[in-house]
Amino acid sequence: MINRRPPRAPNVPPPPPGDEAVAVKPSRKPTLSLKGRALSYLARREYSRAELRRKLASYADAEDPEALDRLLDSLERERWLSNERFAESVVNRRASRMGTTRIVGELKQHQVDAETVAAISEQLRETELARAHAVWQKKFGEVATTPEARAKQMRFLAARGFSRTVISKIVRGADEFSDDI
């Protein structure tokens, strides 16, 4: 014999989906403190101070608006939060694919201080030709023969944030500057 569910009464319609049917279950996770939430974010990757402030602003206490600033100051004192480490992280992630202009723009967008941006910019400009050549080689691999193809290669490198002088050296011919790298 097969066990079946008992049939529903034929005159009783199914319950309509209302607030009771779609009630939100209470979470079993304990709510994190502001510092716990900040450390959870920082455990995954580096954040700039401005970026972490933006992420934590919705969780900050409305009665004490300075609590978030005090927390960020203490995280910087304890070396959990560092704009310098964030800048190094951005460079390590982006340098192999992006030009100096684009990386510096991203650092400025995240409100990294000017002297750190200047130092990183100088460091990136020294290797920009080699990085641009590697990106160009991977995408195209050969010197353009038509003006349309040359313009396409130039637009590609410009969109990646490489400087005009580097772009013109690369698009002009790969063999001409191979000893400069």
Buried (B, 14 or more C-beta within 10 A) or exposed (E): EEEEEEEEEEEEEEEEEEEEEEEEEEEEEEEEEBBEBBBEBBEEEBBBBBBBBEEBEEEBEEEEEEBBEEBBEEBEEEEBBBBBBBBBBBBEBBBEBBBBBBBBBBBEEBEBEEEBBEEBBEEBBEEBBEBBBBBBEEEBEEBBEEEEBBEBBBEBBBEBBBBEEBBEBBBEEBEEBEEEE
